[in-house]
Each structure stands twice: as C-alpha cells, then as structure tokens.
C-alpha cells in the first residue's frame, strides 16, 4: 500500500466511523450540508477542507459530541490542502 493510500485511510477516520454508524450515504449527507456528493467525496479524501458551516451541520446530523469535533475535523484533517 502506498503512502497516499495509507494517509487517506487515516484521514477523517473518526468522521468516517460516524458516517458508517449513521447509515447515511455520502449523497444524503452532502445534501444535508448543501454540497454535491462529488464535493463531499473530495472533502473526505482531503482534496479540500470542510467549511465551518459544513462541520457544524455534520456534527449535528451525525450526533458527534462537541468535545470530539476538534479531533474529527482538525486533528484528522489533511494538511496544506486547497479550498474549494
């Protein structure tokens, strides 16, 4: 497995776990936060950052405890990525 693939597996691992537990599809979650499914996928892959409003809506939708939001969206976020 190459380094890029390993990084993608670690990136947002907690968020991906919450998504899996919720039963929502990426398309459903993207719709709930007001973006396309393709943009949601790019954000999960670390190609671009989640915006604050998207983080908040995902946190509320997925019932992510407020004390975990920093870990989910900051600590596990990719570094040096572009904004879309």
Buried (B, 14 or more C-beta within 10 A) or exposed (E): EEEEEEEBEEBBEBBBEBBEEBEBEBEBBBBBBEBEBEBBBBBBBBBBBBBEEBBBBBBEBBEBEEEBBEBBBEEBBBEEBEEE
